[in-house]
Each structure stands twice: as structure tokens, then as C-alpha cells.
Amino acid sequence: MMIYLDVFLTFSRIGLLAFGGGYTVLPLMQEEVAVRKKWITQEEVMDYYAVGQCLPGMMGVNTAILIGHKVGGKGGAVASTFGFAAPSLVIILLIASLLQNISGLAIVQSAFAGIRVAVCALVANAIYTMAKKGIVDPVTAVIAAVTFLAVAWLEVNPILIVVSSAVIGVAISRIRGRLKSDSGVAVGADVHAATDVEADDAEATDAEADDDKAGGGKAGDDV
């Protein structure tokens, strides 16, 4: 039972600080569930986040559900969902009742301007964190570059991008596995051939030694 309360409170902190939503949630989730709680790894957070993008609804809520289910099963999924959504619901209700009266104030406009800058910084940090974990070789670098161009200039649907990248990742993994298997077979064949050569050389050496002994014995008899 305590795990459900822990999950609820953890995701309540995330929901309370998740200004801007979307990509700004990722670094908060990584810090809370991967670094502090160590429930899952940062790579798993990124995986769940990618899956959450492909599902209907908000990415943050979807990711919270997946992580909560990983930590505490169905009860954990429910606790993470309510924990993540509760602060936003309360704050939005309060702001909605006051926004019409205070939206024109200079101090409120300044606050929103500061929040927008902070959100940009959080998104940049999320991109940097994901790039360090995800871009590990030239192939992943090419996938990242093509994905960015497709989204930024061609306006391709992000769901299509994620699904296509998943298919490409599986294909590359299988190709690498086959190449590794073929290279292992080739190395094994070379080792086997070298062993056969060494065995033949050893047999030839033994035969020569036997011939020498036979020749020496015959010479002794002649004497």
C-alpha cells in the first residue's frame, strides 16, 4: 500500500512542476523516478516516453501510466495518473476563475514571459539528455538528423516518425546480428582450419621422428 502512496506523491511533485507539459516533463521524470527513486533507468524513461507519444492523450499522462504500471502494476498506474493530474487540475481551476481578472496585469504578463523562457530551457535540457542516451553511433545520428528534418521542414506526423524509427531500429539490429553471426562462423572456420593444420604438422613431425628412430635402430643392427 505504501508503494502506491509513494507513487502518487512522486508524480504529484512532477505534475506540480511540469510547466509547459510535453517535453518539459521528461527531465523531471528522469530526475524523480530514475535518479532519486531508482525505480527504472533513464533509458526506460525515454522508451516509455516514446511509446507515450504514439498513444492517444497527453504524452505526460501516458508516460506516467506506463511508469506507474512498471513500478506498482495496475494500482501503480492509477496512483501515478491521479498524482500527475491532480496538481494541474487544482491549479487550472484556480487560474481559470481568476485569469480574466488578472490576465491584463503587467506582473502577470512578466510572469508568463519568464515561464516561457524557462520552458525553452527545460525542453533544451530534455533534448540534450535524450541525445546523450540515444545517439550512440553514426546510424543513430543519421536517424536523428533525418527525423528532425522530417518534423521541422516536412511536418511529418510524429507518430509516423516514431513507428518508422522503431521499424528501422529492428531492421538494423537484425542486420547487425546476422553480420556478427557470419563473422563468428568465419572466425570459427579459420580457427578450425588452423587447428587441422597444426594437427597435420604434429602428425608429420611424429612420423619423421619414428622414421629417424627406425633408421637409427637399423644402423645399430648393421654395426
HELIX and SHEET records of a PDB file:
HELIX    1   1 MET A    2  LEU A   17  1                                  16    
HELIX    2   2 GLY A   22  THR A   24  5                                   3    
HELIX    3   3 VAL A   25  MET A   29  1                                   5    
HELIX    4   4 GLN A   30  ARG A   36  3                                   7    
HELIX    5   5 GLN A   42  CYS A   54  1                                  13    
HELIX    6   6 MET A   59  ILE A  102  1                                  44    
HELIX    7   7 ALA A  106  GLY A  134  1                                  29    
HELIX    8   8 PRO A  138  ALA A  152  1                                  15    
HELIX    9   9 PRO A  158  ASP A  222  1                                  65    
END                                                                             
